[in-house]
């Protein structure tokens, strides 16, 4: 009986080991769960940070794209304005497509002004800007073509003008020759000092004191070019001291020479000329002062050309 008591294990030994084993398992599970939770939280945080970083990069990319497109648009718009300012034809070309161009610019600006614009909208803006640049290039080509046509027309006009000028020069030359040919010629020119006596008789004198007037006589030679009609003849007498005999109150004045300059005339006369015939002309000059002794010269003009000249000398007054 005594041996059986010592060989039998204690009743409480097996029961106490089982609870310890269960507790250890629970603790292990809890630790594993906690560790899993930490790992998940770390993973989730990393994913969140990665997502935020990607979103930030995407936002920066969109912003950079918008800024780049804005610069492209500004450059295209500036080019268009420059073309318009330099060429009025460009302005008229643009005006023909005002509505289309205005809508395009408005849509581009609307997209670029939107800070929340999407990639799709920016792509649309890029397409519209490229279309705008293509249109501008087309406008430029049209202007160059028009300018080329303008140069061709200008060249043709220049050739026509030169031909017209050449014809005009020939015509002017011919007209000048005709005009020169129609200028009359004076011959047999005489400048006579005349004394008028009390009885009205006129006699030629060589004494300055006795001279009451100067009589100019000359022949207008026959001319087969000058047409029949009135011809205005100017006579210019120069005194011994070189001054012209001209008194406006007595009918003197100025006339134009063929080179455009002016000259004082002593007297003028309208002569009824007959084509192809010679005729004699006489003109008198009475002045309101005495004639001085010395050499007097006379020049006769028609159509601004001098057609003859002569002279006479007056002596001092006296009886002989």
NUZAKE-676757 format. One record per residue (C-alpha): x, y, z. Coordinates in steps of 0.5 Angstrom, whole numbers, plus 2048, in hexadecimal, padded with zeros to 3 digits. Example, Ala and Ser with C-alpha at 12.3 -4.5 7.8 and 13.67 -1.06 7.14 Angstrom:
BEGIN
   X   Y   Z
 819 7F7 810
 81B 7FE 80E
END
This chain:
BEGIN
   X   Y   Z
 800 800 800
 806 805 802
 809 804 7FB
 803 805 7F7
 803 80C 7FA
 80A 80E 7F8
 809 80C 7F1
 803 810 7EF
 804 817 7EC
 800 81D 7F0
 7F9 81E 7EE
 7FB 826 7EC
 801 826 7E8
 7FE 824 7E1
 7F8 829 7E2
 7FD 82F 7E3
 801 82E 7DD
 7FB 82F 7D8
 7F9 836 7DA
 800 839 7D9
 800 836 7D2
 7FA 839 7D0
 7FC 840 7D3
 802 840 7CF
 7FE 83E 7C8
 7FA 844 7CA
 7FF 849 7CB
 803 846 7C5
 7FD 848 7C1
 7FC 84F 7C4
 803 850 7C2
 802 84E 7BB
 7FC 852 7BA
 7FF 858 7BD
 805 857 7B9
 801 856 7B3
 7FD 85D 7B4
 803 861 7B5
 806 85E 7AE
 7FF 860 7AB
 7FF 867 7AE
 806 868 7AB
 804 865 7A5
 7FE 869 7A4
 802 86F 7A6
 807 86E 7A1
 802 86D 79C
 7FE 874 79E
 805 877 79D
 806 874 797
 7FF 876 794
 800 87D 797
 807 87E 793
 804 87B 78D
 7FE 880 78D
 803 886 78F
 808 884 789
 801 884 784
 7FF 88B 787
 806 88E 786
 806 88A 77F
 7FF 88D 77D
 801 894 77F
 808 894 77B
 804 892 775
 7FF 898 776
 805 89D 777
 808 89A 771
 802 89A 76D
 800 8A1 76F
 807 8A3 76D
 806 8A0 766
 7FF 8A4 765
 802 8AA 767
 808 8AA 762
 802 8A8 75D
 7FE 8AD 75F
 804 8B2 75E
 806 8B0 757
 7FF 8B1 755
 7FE 8B8 758
 805 8B9 755
 803 8B7 74E
 7FD 8BB 74E
 800 8C1 750
 805 8C1 74A
 800 8BF 745
 7FA 8C2 744
 7F8 8BC 73F
 7F9 8B7 745
 7F4 8BB 749
 7EF 8BA 744
 7F1 8B3 743
 7F0 8B2 74B
 7E9 8B6 74B
 7E6 8B1 746
 7E7 8AB 74B
 7E6 8B0 751
 7E1 8AB 754
 7E5 8A5 753
 7EB 8A8 756
 7E7 8AB 75C
 7E4 8A5 75E
 7EB 8A1 75E
 7EE 8A6 762
 7E9 8A7 767
 7E9 89F 768
 7F0 89F 769
 7F0 8A4 76E
 7EB 8A1 771
 7EF 89B 772
 7F5 89E 774
 7F2 8A3 779
 7EF 89D 77D
 7F4 89A 782
 7F0 894 783
 7F0 892 77B
 7F1 88B 77A
 7F6 887 775
 7F1 886 770
 7EF 88E 770
 7F6 890 770
 7F7 88B 76A
 7F1 88F 767
 7F4 895 768
 7FB 893 765
 7F7 890 75F
 7F4 897 75E
 7FA 89B 75F
 7FD 896 759
 7F7 898 755
 7F8 89F 756
 800 89F 754
 7FE 89B 74E
 7F9 8A1 74C
 7FE 8A6 74D
 803 8A3 749
 7FE 8A2 744
 7FC 8AA 744
 804 8AB 744
 804 8A7 73D
 7FE 8AB 73B
 801 8B1 73C
 808 8AF 739
 804 8AD 733
 800 8B4 732
 807 8B8 733
 80A 8B4 72E
 804 8B5 729
 804 8BD 72C
 80C 8BD 72A
 80A 8BA 723
 804 8BF 722
 809 8C4 724
 80E 8C2 71F
 809 8C2 71A
 806 8C9 71B
 80E 8CB 71C
 80F 8C8 715
 808 8CC 712
 80A 8D2 715
 811 8D2 712
 80E 8D1 70B
 809 8D6 70D
 80E 8DB 70F
 812 8D9 709
 80C 8DA 704
 80B 8E1 708
 812 8E3 707
 812 8E1 700
 80B 8E5 6FF
 80E 8EB 703
 814 8EB 6FF
 80F 8EB 6F9
 80B 8F0 6FC
 811 8F4 6FE
 814 8F4 6F6
 80D 8F6 6F4
 80D 8FC 6F9
 814 8FE 6F7
 812 8FD 6F0
 80C 901 6F1
 810 907 6F4
 810 90D 6EF
 816 910 6ED
 817 918 6ED
 81C 91B 6E7
 81D 922 6E5
 81D 925 6EC
 81D 92C 6ED
 81D 930 6F3
 81C 938 6F1
 81C 93E 6F6
 816 942 6F3
 815 94A 6F4
 80E 94C 6F4
 80D 953 6F1
 808 958 6F3
 804 957 6ED
 804 94F 6EE
 809 94D 6E9
 80E 948 6EB
 815 948 6EA
 81B 943 6EB
 820 946 6F0
 827 945 6F3
 827 94A 6F8
 825 947 6FF
 822 94E 701
 81D 94E 6FB
 81B 947 6FB
 813 947 6FE
 813 93F 6FD
 816 939 6FA
 813 935 6F4
 814 92E 6F4
 813 92B 6ED
 814 924 6EA
 812 91E 6E6
 80F 918 6E8
 812 913 6E3
 80D 90E 6E0
 80C 907 6E4
 809 901 6E1
 808 8FE 6E8
 805 903 6EC
 7FE 903 6EB
 7FA 909 6E9
 7F7 90D 6EF
 7F9 913 6F4
 801 913 6F7
 803 917 6FD
 809 91A 6FB
 80D 91D 701
 813 923 700
 818 924 705
 81C 92B 705
 822 92C 709
 825 933 70A
 82C 935 70A
 82D 934 711
 82B 92C 710
 824 92D 714
 81E 92B 710
 819 930 70E
 813 92E 711
 80D 932 715
 807 92E 717
 803 934 716
 805 935 70F
 803 92D 70E
 80A 92A 710
 80A 923 714
 80D 91D 714
 80D 916 710
 80F 90F 710
 815 90D 70C
 816 906 70A
 81A 904 710
 815 906 715
 818 90C 717
 815 913 716
 817 919 712
 815 920 712
 812 923 70C
 811 92A 709
 80B 929 705
 807 923 702
 802 922 6FC
 7FE 91D 6F9
 7FF 91C 6F2
 7FA 918 6EE
 7FE 913 6EA
 7FD 910 6E4
 800 909 6E3
 806 909 6DD
 806 910 6DC
 80B 916 6DE
 808 91C 6E1
 80B 923 6E4
 80A 925 6EB
 80B 92C 6EE
 80A 92D 6F6
 80B 934 6F9
 80E 936 700
 80D 93C 703
 810 93D 70A
 80E 943 710
 815 945 710
 81B 947 70B
 81F 942 707
 826 942 709
 82C 942 704
 830 93C 703
 82E 935 700
 827 932 700
 826 92A 6FF
 81F 927 6FD
 81E 920 6FE
 817 91C 6FB
 814 916 6FE
 80F 911 6FC
 80D 90B 700
 812 90D 705
 818 90C 700
 81C 912 6FD
 81A 913 6F6
 81E 919 6F4
 822 91F 6F7
 825 926 6F5
 828 92C 6F7
 829 933 6F6
 82D 939 6F9
 82A 940 6FB
 82F 946 6FB
 82F 94B 700
 82A 951 6FF
 82C 957 6FA
 82A 95A 6F4
 82F 956 6F0
END
